[in-house]
Amino acid sequence: MGAESEEMSRAERTGVEGVYRLEFEVPWPPNHVAAYLIDAECEDPILVDAGSPSDDGTTDWSRTLCCLGYEPEDISDAIVTHPHSDHIGKVPELRDAGVDVHAPAPAIEQLLRSEEDLEAGVREVGREVGYDDDRLDSAVEKAVSSLRRNRRLLEPDRAHPLAYDEFVVGGRTFEAYRTPGHQIHHAVFLTEVGGDTVLFSGDGVVETFRPAALHTGIDHGAFDAIDAFFSAMDTFERIDADTDVEVVFPGHGPVFSDLGGAVEHTREKLEELIAGTAAAVESVGPASPANVAEEHWGEVKHPGQVLDVIGALGTLESRGEAEYGVEDGVRKYTTV
């Protein structure tokens, strides 16, 4: 396959006239992340999300846009669903090209948090989860590194804040909705393109799998992650009922049309997680969240598995199906 053909395979029409999907490789499942270029007639080109950072990203990025007939300088605005690195990776290049970058206001504020406050939160919650000193140190290092990276990519003092409300960029009207769970300040964007009502869902809902309940990471709010995910599904259901969404453009997985079906699938997967977590507590309790996660998954291969279980424990507690005592700062869960 020639270079131009390869680039075009990363920039494909979506079935909605005026919307292109741009894919970027990432080194974790599902091994890709999508951004979307809206180039509908009579509107300025707008990018939704900004791909993954990489050493040679500038070349790939420019070639991909070139195959669509654009240079980075041609893009008017970029709007970001949430501040994870695979969705804000190309923001520095866009900003250097003169593109105005917009993100949810609370997400921008989050990047201004002091590293000392973040470390204190991670250590407190990590201790509750049952992490030993080495694992706590590693969690703090990862959290602070992530904050520094995302702050460098998005540059909060140069990003334009968005409310979860109606807004206009590049001459186009969007409606923003808060959909936490995967990320606490996650936003999705509803608009009309070519007569179709479309939703840019980021990682809020995906048709083929349930995104991890990363929410706040190992930090304050971690035990609220699954309850927050359910509230996001409530929001998606209201959007679907009120607006009759015709096409959904997710950050991962294929473009799809059945928003209600994707929400139902996500709810089912969340309930399976909760039931599996309850079974794990029943098997090994009283146990720390870290031990419950090991029992539930068999082998914990990535932080998202622990965060899923932490959030599920919080939901079991809120439903009155589990409770915990505290021993040396560590939560020890049992079923009710």
C-alpha positions as MATLAB code, in Angstrom:
seq = 'MGAESEEMSRAERTGVEGVYRLEFEVPWPPNHVAAYLIDAECEDPILVDAGSPSDDGTTDWSRTLCCLGYEPEDISDAIVTHPHSDHIGKVPELRDAGVDVHAPAPAIEQLLRSEEDLEAGVREVGREVGYDDDRLDSAVEKAVSSLRRNRRLLEPDRAHPLAYDEFVVGGRTFEAYRTPGHQIHHAVFLTEVGGDTVLFSGDGVVETFRPAALHTGIDHGAFDAIDAFFSAMDTFERIDADTDVEVVFPGHGPVFSDLGGAVEHTREKLEELIAGTAAAVESVGPASPANVAEEHWGEVKHPGQVLDVIGALGTLESRGEAEYGVEDGVRKYTTV';
ca = [
       0.000    0.000    0.000;
       1.394    3.413   -0.955;
       1.914    6.168    1.590;
      -1.059    8.161    0.311;
      -3.373    5.118    0.368;
      -2.230    4.265    3.883;
      -2.966    7.777    5.086;
      -6.388    7.741    3.445;
      -7.173    4.540    5.365;
      -6.758    6.621    8.510;
      -9.050    9.356    7.202;
     -12.332    7.951    5.969;
     -15.800    9.293    5.317;
     -18.286    8.266    7.977;
     -21.514    8.039    6.028;
     -22.478   11.556    7.075;
     -21.635   14.098    4.395;
     -19.159   16.581    5.797;
     -17.668   14.400    8.567;
     -14.345   12.539    8.317;
     -12.963   10.049   10.838;
      -9.212   10.264   11.533;
      -7.620    7.297   13.307;
      -4.454    7.230   15.393;
      -2.648    4.180   16.731;
      -2.302    3.669   20.495;
      -0.362    0.882   22.279;
      -3.341   -0.452   24.252;
      -6.651   -2.104   23.306;
      -8.435   -1.388   21.027;
      -5.156   -0.053   19.537;
      -6.726    2.995   17.939;
      -8.367    6.291   18.856;
     -10.545    8.397   16.570;
     -10.875   12.130   16.008;
     -13.405   13.693   13.656;
     -13.142   16.539   11.177;
     -16.347   18.408   10.384;
     -15.986   20.156    7.031;
     -19.644   20.745    6.208;
     -20.284   23.376    3.542;
     -20.608   26.995    4.707;
     -18.960   26.180    8.046;
     -15.374   26.516    9.217;
     -13.544   23.158    9.586;
     -13.806   21.892   13.178;
     -11.942   19.019   14.811;
     -13.529   16.952   17.587;
     -10.736   15.544   19.774;
      -7.112   15.648   18.734;
      -5.606   12.188   18.541;
      -2.663   10.595   20.253;
       0.800   12.103   20.830;
       3.751   10.396   19.151;
       7.358   11.150   18.218;
       6.553   11.298   14.506;
       3.000   12.564   14.925;
       3.551   15.807   13.034;
       4.349   14.028    9.773;
       1.476   11.533   10.036;
      -0.925   14.270   11.090;
      -0.007   16.583    8.215;
      -0.164   13.794    5.623;
      -3.553   12.629    6.833;
      -5.002   16.116    6.661;
      -3.353   16.699    3.279;
      -5.204   13.698    1.870;
      -8.421   15.448    2.872;
      -7.301   18.660    1.199;
      -6.403   20.468    4.445;
      -3.430   21.824    6.309;
      -3.563   22.242   10.109;
      -3.822   25.998    9.534;
      -7.139   25.471    7.732;
      -8.874   24.193   10.875;
     -10.815   26.867   12.728;
     -11.454   25.216   16.095;
     -10.877   21.998   18.006;
     -13.172   20.809   20.788;
     -12.064   18.189   23.310;
     -14.301   15.625   25.007;
     -11.924   14.896   27.912;
      -8.282   15.410   28.915;
      -6.845   11.933   28.310;
      -3.634   11.963   26.297;
      -5.066    9.995   23.359;
      -7.680   12.723   22.856;
      -5.454   15.798   23.271;
      -2.194   14.520   21.776;
      -2.073   16.832   18.761;
      -3.315   19.954   20.574;
       0.166   21.583   20.672;
       0.507   21.245   16.890;
      -2.998   22.583   16.349;
      -2.364   25.536   18.618;
       0.921   26.277   16.832;
      -1.100   26.367   13.596;
      -3.422   28.996   15.049;
      -6.340   26.691   15.906;
      -8.557   27.727   18.840;
      -8.820   24.820   21.305;
     -11.879   24.363   23.549;
     -12.409   21.958   26.474;
     -14.881   21.538   29.351;
     -14.221   24.243   31.940;
     -13.870   21.802   34.896;
     -11.355   19.737   32.904;
      -9.243   22.836   32.365;
      -9.492   23.715   36.065;
      -8.460   20.174   36.977;
      -5.152   20.657   35.171;
      -4.385   23.633   37.417;
      -4.426   21.447   40.542;
      -1.237   21.522   42.569;
       0.943   18.429   42.452;
       1.090   18.398   46.248;
      -2.708   18.240   46.520;
      -2.842   15.475   43.915;
      -0.196   13.457   45.754;
      -2.102   13.783   49.037;
      -5.310   12.550   47.390;
      -3.618    9.591   45.719;
      -1.875    8.542   48.931;
      -5.067    8.758   50.990;
      -7.216    6.807   48.552;
      -4.411    4.404   47.627;
      -4.019    3.532   51.290;
      -7.784    2.922   51.547;
      -7.548    0.637   48.509;
      -4.855   -1.438   50.212;
      -1.728   -0.413   48.326;
       1.578   -0.981   50.095;
       4.230    1.753   50.188;
       5.896    0.755   46.905;
       2.587    0.598   45.068;
       1.551    3.919   46.595;
       4.765    5.554   45.416;
       4.194    4.157   41.919;
       0.585    5.409   41.866;
       1.693    8.895   42.913;
       4.428    8.953   40.295;
       2.003    7.945   37.543;
      -0.647   10.455   38.630;
       1.774   13.371   38.805;
       3.367   12.382   35.485;
      -0.077   12.241   33.874;
      -0.994   15.672   35.250;
       2.233   17.179   33.916;
       1.789   15.562   30.496;
      -1.831   16.617   30.088;
      -1.036   20.120   31.337;
       1.726   20.353   28.735;
      -0.555   19.079   25.954;
      -3.692   21.090   26.682;
      -2.049   24.162   28.261;
      -4.976   25.235   30.456;
      -4.141   28.940   30.350;
      -4.523   28.886   26.546;
      -7.593   26.649   26.244;
     -11.084   28.134   25.904;
     -13.495   26.813   28.584;
     -16.792   25.214   27.564;
     -19.881   24.922   29.755;
     -22.162   21.882   29.627;
     -24.625   23.882   27.595;
     -25.162   25.257   24.123;
     -22.114   26.869   22.528;
     -20.983   28.051   19.108;
     -17.544   27.513   17.555;
     -16.523   27.885   13.935;
     -20.014   29.076   13.106;
     -21.547   25.800   14.278;
     -23.894   25.295   17.240;
     -23.262   22.392   19.618;
     -24.926   21.186   22.795;
     -22.517   19.844   25.429;
     -23.553   17.270   28.048;
     -21.556   16.034   31.044;
     -21.093   12.237   30.976;
     -18.740   11.152   33.798;
     -17.579    7.663   34.693;
     -14.798    7.151   32.209;
     -13.494   10.611   33.118;
     -15.086   12.848   35.715;
     -15.425   15.920   33.454;
     -16.108   14.068   30.199;
     -18.348   15.898   27.696;
     -20.219   14.771   24.597;
     -21.262   17.095   21.801;
     -24.548   17.103   19.902;
     -24.969   18.967   16.627;
     -26.613   18.752   13.209;
     -24.575   18.021   10.088;
     -26.135   17.818    6.651;
     -29.603   17.431    8.127;
     -28.529   14.573   10.444;
     -28.549   14.857   14.239;
     -25.161   13.492   15.312;
     -23.441   12.891   18.629;
     -19.683   12.940   19.232;
     -19.504   10.602   22.222;
     -15.764   10.404   22.913;
     -15.277    7.605   25.447;
     -18.628    8.210   27.131;
     -20.328    5.360   25.295;
     -18.928    2.918   22.718;
     -20.972    0.313   20.881;
     -18.554   -2.624   20.995;
     -17.259   -2.459   24.577;
     -17.625   -0.657   27.883;
     -14.896    1.922   28.504;
     -13.093    1.569   31.829;
     -14.441    3.542   34.784;
     -11.277    5.599   35.213;
     -13.256    8.621   36.490;
     -10.730   10.276   38.865;
      -8.088    7.542   38.926;
      -6.742    6.580   42.357;
      -7.933    9.793   43.974;
     -10.932   11.285   45.736;
     -14.062   10.238   43.842;
     -12.751    6.823   42.804;
     -15.497    4.989   44.744;
     -18.145    7.062   42.892;
     -17.044    5.952   39.411;
     -19.741    3.366   38.616;
     -22.574    5.459   40.044;
     -21.258    8.287   37.849;
     -21.200    5.958   34.841;
     -24.870    5.108   35.428;
     -25.730    8.810   35.609;
     -23.990    9.254   32.250;
     -26.148    6.476   30.782;
     -29.209    8.335   32.090;
     -27.993   11.410   30.205;
     -27.469    9.446   26.988;
     -30.979    8.039   27.275;
     -32.407   11.558   27.622;
     -30.406   12.715   24.606;
     -31.680    9.773   22.563;
     -35.290   10.334   23.610;
     -35.257   14.115   23.126;
     -33.273   14.455   19.905;
     -33.528   11.199   17.932;
     -29.770   10.844   17.350;
     -29.089    9.338   13.934;
     -25.315    8.773   14.051;
     -22.860    8.433   16.957;
     -19.150    9.149   16.465;
     -17.198    7.433   19.315;
     -13.570    7.808   20.319;
     -13.019    4.062   19.857;
     -14.768    1.337   17.906;
     -16.929    1.830   14.816;
     -19.355    4.633   14.070;
     -22.869    3.462   15.004;
     -26.516    4.501   14.904;
     -28.226    2.663   17.792;
     -27.457    4.892   20.777;
     -30.134    3.240   22.900;
     -28.702   -0.205   22.200;
     -25.181    0.924   23.139;
     -26.477    2.406   26.402;
     -28.339   -0.804   27.246;
     -25.204   -2.858   26.515;
     -23.139   -0.579   28.763;
     -25.641   -0.896   31.588;
     -25.545   -4.685   31.276;
     -21.751   -4.700   31.448;
     -21.777   -2.414   34.495;
     -24.223   -4.743   36.263;
     -22.017   -7.735   35.385;
     -19.048   -5.918   36.932;
     -21.027   -5.166   40.100;
     -22.249   -8.761   40.398;
     -18.748  -10.124   39.831;
     -17.336   -7.749   42.430;
     -19.986   -8.813   44.953;
     -19.093  -12.465   44.328;
     -15.411  -11.680   44.847;
     -16.142   -9.948   48.173;
     -18.269  -12.904   49.258;
     -15.378  -15.228   48.422;
     -12.488  -13.404   50.124;
     -14.010  -10.783   52.431;
     -13.254   -9.002   54.645;
     -10.847   -7.795   51.976;
      -9.285   -4.612   50.666;
     -10.345   -3.281   47.252;
      -6.939   -4.350   45.895;
      -7.505   -7.924   47.076;
     -11.084   -7.914   45.764;
      -9.785   -6.814   42.358;
      -7.286   -9.693   42.318;
     -10.035  -12.147   43.220;
     -12.407  -10.717   40.610;
      -9.979  -10.552   37.678;
      -7.646  -13.419   38.547;
      -4.752  -11.307   37.311;
      -4.710   -7.515   37.341;
      -2.963   -6.387   34.158;
      -3.801   -2.687   34.076;
      -5.007    0.041   36.502;
      -8.437    0.243   34.877;
      -9.314   -3.183   36.330;
      -8.647   -1.967   39.877;
     -10.566    1.257   39.255;
     -13.545   -0.704   37.889;
     -13.679   -2.754   41.097;
     -13.229    0.290   43.339;
     -16.183    1.954   41.637;
     -18.244   -1.238   41.856;
     -17.549   -1.461   45.602;
     -18.815    2.098   45.979;
     -22.022    1.160   44.159;
     -22.495   -1.989   46.253;
     -22.150    0.178   49.357;
     -24.643    2.781   48.065;
     -27.107   -0.049   47.292;
     -26.706   -1.476   50.779;
     -25.196   -4.705   49.474;
     -21.703   -4.285   50.925;
     -20.070   -2.465   53.813;
     -16.566   -1.894   55.082;
     -14.587   -1.344   58.219;
     -11.208    0.394   58.353;
      -8.048   -1.324   59.565;
      -4.853    0.742   59.598;
      -6.365    3.084   57.028;
      -7.396    0.242   54.681;
     -11.027   -0.418   53.772;
     -12.035   -4.041   54.387;
     -15.245   -4.984   52.541;
     -17.814   -7.623   53.359;
     -21.200   -8.349   51.764;
     -24.391   -7.447   53.619;
];
